[in-house]
Amino acid sequence: MFNVGFSEALVICIVALVVFGPKKLPEIGRALGRGLREFRKAASDVMEGAEEDTKDGTQGKDR
C-alpha cells in the first residue's frame, strides 16, 4: 500500500517523538492498536455475516 522504507519510517518516528514527546508515544501506540483491533474485528464480523447470508440464500432479502 505505502512504499515506506527504513529511512522514511525513521524520520516519521523522530518527528512523532518531537511532536508528542516520549511520555505520550506509548499511549498513542496503545490507542492505535486498540482501534485497529476493533476495526479488524468489526470487518471480520461483517464478512462472516455476509458469508452466512450468501449460504442461506438471504442476500438482499428481508428475513
C-alpha positions as CSV (number, residue, x, y, z in Angstrom):
1,M,0.0,0.0,0.0
2,F,2.5,2.6,1.1
3,N,6.1,2.2,-0.1
4,V,7.9,3.4,3.1
5,G,11.5,2.4,3.5
6,F,13.6,2.3,6.7
7,S,14.8,5.9,6.4
8,E,11.3,7.3,5.9
9,A,10.0,5.3,8.9
10,L,12.9,6.6,11.0
11,V,12.1,10.2,10.1
12,I,8.4,9.7,10.9
13,C,9.3,8.2,14.3
14,I,11.7,11.1,15.1
15,V,9.0,13.7,14.1
16,A,6.4,11.9,16.2
17,L,8.8,11.8,19.2
18,V,9.5,15.5,18.9
19,V,5.8,16.5,18.4
20,F,4.3,14.2,21.1
21,G,7.1,13.6,23.5
22,P,8.4,10.3,24.9
23,K,5.6,10.0,27.6
24,K,2.7,10.3,25.1
25,L,4.0,7.9,22.4
26,P,3.2,4.6,24.3
27,E,-0.3,5.9,25.0
28,I,-0.8,6.8,21.3
29,G,0.5,3.4,20.2
30,R,-1.8,1.6,22.5
31,A,-4.8,3.6,21.3
32,L,-3.9,3.0,17.7
33,G,-3.5,-0.7,18.4
34,R,-6.9,-0.9,20.1
35,G,-8.5,1.0,17.2
36,L,-7.0,-1.3,14.6
37,R,-8.0,-4.4,16.6
38,E,-11.6,-3.2,16.8
39,F,-11.7,-2.3,13.1
40,R,-10.4,-5.7,12.1
41,K,-12.9,-7.4,14.5
42,A,-15.8,-5.4,13.0
43,A,-14.7,-6.1,9.5
44,S,-14.4,-9.8,10.2
45,D,-17.9,-9.8,11.8
46,V,-19.4,-8.1,8.7
47,M,-17.6,-10.6,6.4
48,E,-18.8,-13.6,8.4
49,G,-22.4,-12.2,8.3
50,A,-22.2,-11.7,4.6
51,E,-20.9,-15.2,4.1
52,E,-23.8,-16.6,6.2
53,D,-26.3,-14.6,4.3
54,T,-24.9,-15.9,1.0
55,K,-25.0,-19.5,2.2
56,D,-28.6,-19.1,3.5
57,G,-29.7,-17.5,0.2
58,T,-31.0,-14.5,2.0
59,Q,-28.7,-12.0,0.3
60,G,-30.6,-8.8,-0.2
61,K,-33.9,-10.2,1.2
62,D,-35.7,-9.4,4.4
63,R,-35.7,-12.1,7.0
